[in-house]
Amino acid sequence: AETRYTWRIDGVDAAQTALLRQRFDDLSTLNANDGSAANAAQLDRRGREDADLLQTLLRGEGYYDARVTTRVEPGAKPLVVLQAEPGTLYRFNGVTLGGIAAADDKAQTLRDAFGVKAEDPVNADAIVAGEARLKTSIGQEGFPFADVGEPQIVVDHATKTATLDLAVAPGAARRFGQVVALPGNRVFDTKHVQEIARFDPGDLYDAASLDDLRRA
């Protein structure tokens, strides 16, 4: 027989962030069908799907030992309970930006831009945000041909820690040269383009300044 149900999550108070809860609510099968009638088999399937979802989200926050079980408490309106055991929050015991030293006096600026460091939680969102900041900063510090690799994370379950290695090849620093208008451009000549540019020949390359010029 089908009946309406309710559901709740237990055990995540210490681990739950607003973003984790938002993502769960957006992707949850139980939540998507909340208010609709379901039979016992459907409740079991939805509960197991959401348990897998919650475990994946907890791992993304750094809880690599997270376990989530389900149970259905019977009644006129069955209650589906997701019981979470987040476990220990894993932290980095080493973060290496291999090759960053080639940026010379800009190396520390780039490390600071990445931001992820030893003792930080192994948080997937923090790593993605750090990559974005690093790529932006490296383009603003004079390295137009820099290459940033994919982060390599090795998790050690015995010590509840992880290491992160990110290969960075800054390439040589570059400076802006003379502005040259494209042949056949009858709208903007070289002099006008140089006037509206926010950089002068000899200035250190800055991707943001170049983007501003393209939008001008």
Residue pairs with C-beta under 8 A, 6 or more apart in sequence:
1 39
2 37
2 38
2 39
2 42
3 37
3 38
3 76
3 77
3 78
4 35
4 36
4 37
4 38
4 77
5 38
5 43
5 77
5 78
5 79
5 80
6 34
6 77
6 78
6 79
6 80
7 30
7 31
7 34
7 47
7 50
7 79
7 80
7 81
7 82
8 79
8 80
8 81
8 82
9 24
9 54
9 81
9 82
9 84
10 81
10 82
10 83
10 84
11 83
11 84
11 85
11 86
12 20
12 54
12 58
12 84
12 86
14 86
15 58
15 61
15 63
15 66
15 84
15 86
15 89
17 61
19 125
20 57
20 58
20 60
20 61
23 57
24 31
24 50
24 53
24 54
24 57
25 31
27 53
28 50
28 53
29 45
29 46
29 49
29 50
29 53
30 46
30 47
30 50
30 80
33 46
38 46
40 72
43 72
43 78
43 80
44 70
44 72
46 80
47 70
47 71
47 72
47 80
47 82
48 70
50 70
50 82
51 68
51 69
51 70
51 82
52 68
54 66
54 68
54 82
54 84
55 66
55 67
55 68
55 84
58 66
58 68
58 84
58 86
59 66
60 123
60 124
60 125
61 89
61 121
61 123
61 124
62 89
62 90
62 91
62 121
62 122
62 123
63 86
63 87
63 88
63 89
63 90
64 87
64 90
64 122
64 155
64 157
64 160
64 162
65 86
65 87
65 88
65 157
65 160
66 84
66 85
66 86
66 87
67 84
67 85
67 87
68 82
68 83
68 84
68 85
69 82
69 83
70 80
70 81
70 82
70 83
71 80
71 81
71 83
72 78
72 79
72 80
72 81
73 79
73 80
73 81
88 160
89 121
90 121
90 122
90 155
90 160
90 161
90 162
91 118
91 119
91 120
91 121
91 122
91 160
91 161
91 162
92 116
92 117
92 118
92 119
92 120
92 121
92 122
92 161
92 162
92 163
92 164
93 118
93 119
93 159
93 161
93 162
93 163
94 118
94 163
94 164
95 116
95 117
95 118
95 120
95 163
95 164
95 166
96 163
96 164
96 165
96 166
97 110
97 111
97 114
97 166
97 168
98 165
98 166
98 167
98 168
99 167
99 168
99 169
99 170
100 107
100 110
100 111
100 168
100 170
101 107
102 169
102 170
102 171
103 110
103 138
103 141
103 143
103 168
103 170
103 173
106 141
106 142
106 143
106 170
106 173
109 137
109 141
110 134
110 137
110 138
110 141
110 168
110 170
113 130
113 133
113 134
113 136
113 137
113 138
114 130
114 131
114 133
114 134
114 166
115 126
115 129
115 130
115 133
116 126
116 127
116 130
116 164
120 126
122 153
122 155
122 162
122 164
127 151
127 153
127 164
131 148
131 151
131 166
134 148
134 166
134 168
135 146
135 148
136 207
136 208
138 146
138 148
138 168
138 170
139 146
139 205
139 206
139 207
139 208
140 206
140 207
140 208
141 173
141 204
141 206
142 173
142 174
142 175
142 204
142 205
142 206
143 170
143 171
143 172
143 173
143 174
143 205
144 171
144 174
144 205
144 207
145 171
145 172
145 174
146 168
146 169
146 170
146 171
147 167
147 168
147 169
147 171
148 166
148 167
148 168
148 169
149 166
149 167
149 168
149 169
150 166
151 164
151 165
151 166
152 164
152 165
152 166
153 162
153 163
153 164
154 162
154 163
154 165
155 161
155 162
156 162
156 163
173 204
173 205
174 204
174 205
175 201
175 202
175 203
175 204
175 205
176 199
176 200
176 201
176 202
176 203
176 204
176 205
177 201
178 190
178 194
178 201
179 190
179 193
179 194
179 197
179 201
180 190
181 188
181 189
181 190
181 193
193 213
196 213
196 216
197 209
197 213
197 216
198 209
198 212
198 213
199 206
199 209
199 210
199 213
203 209
